[in-house]
Amino acid sequence: MEKAAQTRPVIVNTSLAGSDVINWLSIQGFRVRTSENTLAHTCIFPLSSAAFMIVPLNELVVSWPSEVKCILEPKILHRIEKFIQLHRQRYLLASAAVFGPCEQKVISVLQQRFLKSKLPMIPICSAEQCVEAMTDIAKVTFKPKLEAIRHQFNQLAERHVSEDTILRLLSHLQLTDHECLVLQDGCGSLSNIATATLEQLLDCSLEAETAHKIINFFKEDLI
């Protein structure tokens, strides 16, 4: 793996704590953070603006195996719908040990259910395959941090600001812990946050209202 990739952060929901997914991410050198404020079974790559939800196929249906009629589990459907609303670049990883007729039926029904949302669905058979799929996509969508830096904040960009200082500053915006985390990991520095565009803030998995709040804050207080 490239040396630069070894410092890239990944935010993993606590539901995956101790899982093989986290182990494989750590083996590949990613900086893994766990969060209770993200959706269950999700992994977020802030610097790539990519979010992934891992869903075991046997949990997607009311009864398993689904041989006659495939009825999707309402609670998981709600979680997937919220996942689609929160993230612009999102991917669903459908997990199963094997992909026989039953598994294929569930995927087919799920694809029909979310056809309009154009949610990419990737079948995986192991944690290793899961991490390989996520990192391949994250590598393609990765945007260098330098794209977020503007010339009028060169002096600020040269300062060495600690993570605690950034978090204290963000606390004045009344952001949630999750919003502070994805903003800090997605932008990387105070100058990047202060000069980020609306699109760049939305790529950090922030809602539009929160992104506008951040832009207005720095516009009023730092310029």
GILINBEL-V550189 format. One record per backbone hydrogen bond with DSSP energy under -0.5 kcal/mol. NH is the residue of the N-H (numbers start at 0). CO is the residue of the C=O. E is the energy in kcal/mol with one decimal. If there is no record, write none. Layout:
nh->NH co->CO e->E
nh->NH co->CO e->E
This chain:
nh->4 co->1 e->-0.6
nh->5 co->1 e->-0.6
nh->5 co->2 e->-1.3
nh->6 co->3 e->-1.3
nh->7 co->4 e->-1.2
nh->9 co->30 e->-2.4
nh->10 co->43 e->-2.9
nh->11 co->9 e->-0.6
nh->11 co->32 e->-3.6
nh->12 co->41 e->-2.4
nh->13 co->34 e->-1.8
nh->15 co->12 e->-2.2
nh->16 co->13 e->-1.7
nh->18 co->15 e->-2.2
nh->22 co->18 e->-1.6
nh->23 co->19 e->-2.5
nh->24 co->20 e->-2.2
nh->25 co->21 e->-2.5
nh->26 co->22 e->-2.3
nh->27 co->23 e->-1.8
nh->28 co->25 e->-1.5
nh->29 co->24 e->-2.3
nh->30 co->7 e->-2.4
nh->31 co->29 e->-1.0
nh->32 co->9 e->-3.0
nh->34 co->11 e->-1.9
nh->41 co->38 e->-1.1
nh->42 co->51 e->-2.5
nh->43 co->10 e->-2.8
nh->44 co->49 e->-3.1
nh->45 co->43 e->-0.8
nh->47 co->44 e->-1.4
nh->48 co->44 e->-0.8
nh->48 co->45 e->-0.8
nh->49 co->44 e->-1.6
nh->50 co->88 e->-2.4
nh->51 co->42 e->-2.8
nh->52 co->90 e->-2.4
nh->53 co->40 e->-3.2
nh->54 co->52 e->-0.6
nh->54 co->92 e->-2.7
nh->56 co->94 e->-2.9
nh->58 co->55 e->-1.6
nh->59 co->56 e->-1.2
nh->61 co->70 e->-2.9
nh->66 co->64 e->-1.3
nh->70 co->68 e->-0.8
nh->71 co->69 e->-0.6
nh->72 co->59 e->-2.8
nh->76 co->72 e->-2.2
nh->77 co->73 e->-2.4
nh->78 co->74 e->-1.7
nh->79 co->75 e->-2.5
nh->80 co->76 e->-2.4
nh->81 co->77 e->-2.2
nh->82 co->78 e->-2.1
nh->83 co->79 e->-2.2
nh->84 co->80 e->-1.7
nh->85 co->81 e->-2.1
nh->86 co->82 e->-1.8
nh->89 co->87 e->-0.9
nh->90 co->50 e->-1.8
nh->91 co->119 e->-2.9
nh->92 co->52 e->-3.2
nh->92 co->90 e->-0.5
nh->93 co->91 e->-0.7
nh->93 co->121 e->-1.7
nh->94 co->54 e->-2.3
nh->94 co->92 e->-0.7
nh->95 co->123 e->-2.1
nh->99 co->97 e->-0.6
nh->103 co->99 e->-2.4
nh->104 co->100 e->-1.9
nh->105 co->101 e->-1.9
nh->106 co->102 e->-2.2
nh->107 co->103 e->-2.2
nh->108 co->104 e->-2.4
nh->109 co->105 e->-2.5
nh->110 co->106 e->-2.7
nh->111 co->107 e->-1.9
nh->112 co->108 e->-2.0
nh->113 co->109 e->-1.9
nh->114 co->111 e->-1.0
nh->117 co->113 e->-0.7
nh->117 co->114 e->-1.0
nh->118 co->113 e->-1.0
nh->119 co->89 e->-0.7
nh->119 co->117 e->-0.7
nh->121 co->91 e->-2.9
nh->122 co->120 e->-0.5
nh->123 co->93 e->-2.8
nh->129 co->125 e->-2.1
nh->130 co->126 e->-2.6
nh->131 co->127 e->-2.3
nh->132 co->128 e->-2.4
nh->133 co->129 e->-2.3
nh->134 co->130 e->-2.8
nh->135 co->131 e->-2.0
nh->136 co->132 e->-1.9
nh->137 co->133 e->-2.8
nh->138 co->134 e->-2.2
nh->139 co->135 e->-1.4
nh->140 co->136 e->-2.1
nh->141 co->137 e->-0.7
nh->142 co->46 e->-1.8
nh->146 co->143 e->-1.5
nh->147 co->144 e->-2.3
nh->148 co->145 e->-1.2
nh->152 co->149 e->-1.3
nh->153 co->150 e->-1.5
nh->156 co->152 e->-2.3
nh->157 co->153 e->-1.1
nh->158 co->155 e->-1.1
nh->160 co->158 e->-1.0
nh->165 co->161 e->-1.9
nh->166 co->162 e->-2.5
nh->167 co->163 e->-2.3
nh->168 co->164 e->-2.1
nh->169 co->165 e->-2.5
nh->170 co->166 e->-1.5
nh->171 co->167 e->-0.6
nh->171 co->168 e->-1.2
nh->172 co->169 e->-1.7
nh->173 co->170 e->-1.5
nh->174 co->169 e->-0.8
nh->179 co->175 e->-2.4
nh->180 co->176 e->-2.2
nh->181 co->177 e->-2.6
nh->182 co->178 e->-2.0
nh->183 co->179 e->-2.5
nh->184 co->180 e->-2.5
nh->185 co->181 e->-2.2
nh->186 co->182 e->-2.1
nh->187 co->183 e->-2.1
nh->192 co->188 e->-1.9
nh->193 co->189 e->-2.7
nh->194 co->190 e->-1.6
nh->195 co->192 e->-0.8
nh->200 co->196 e->-2.1
nh->201 co->197 e->-2.3
nh->202 co->198 e->-1.8
nh->203 co->200 e->-1.1
nh->204 co->201 e->-1.6
nh->205 co->200 e->-1.0
nh->210 co->206 e->-2.4
nh->211 co->207 e->-2.5
nh->212 co->208 e->-1.7
nh->213 co->209 e->-2.0
nh->214 co->210 e->-2.2
nh->215 co->211 e->-2.6
nh->216 co->212 e->-2.0
nh->217 co->213 e->-2.1
nh->218 co->214 e->-2.0
nh->219 co->215 e->-2.1
nh->220 co->216 e->-2.3
nh->221 co->217 e->-2.1
nh->222 co->217 e->-0.6
nh->222 co->218 e->-0.5
